[in-house]
Amino acid sequence: MKTTEIGFRKTIVGWYNVVLIENGAEYNVSRELFLELTGASKQARAGRTEITGAQLVTMLTDRWTRRIPKPVSAVAV
């Protein structure tokens, strides 16, 4: 089963900013969904973990998940 490595940081409001390690895409994910899919501890503030392809699809298609756009200055030319 293929897995995807992600990095995460808990936000001040309790949601998680999730970064896909392979391409750097960043998403804001609800606390409940993140904890359910990753099995991370409620006390986790930041880290890295792996999720399955099915978990990734669930995370990215959730109605509350939002992509965090990168500033134009951060885009390589």
Secondary structure, DSSP 8 states (H G I E B T S, - for coil): --EEEEEEEE-TTS-EEEEETTT--EEEE-HHHHHHHH---TT--EEEEEEEHHHHHHHHHSTT-EEE---GGGS--
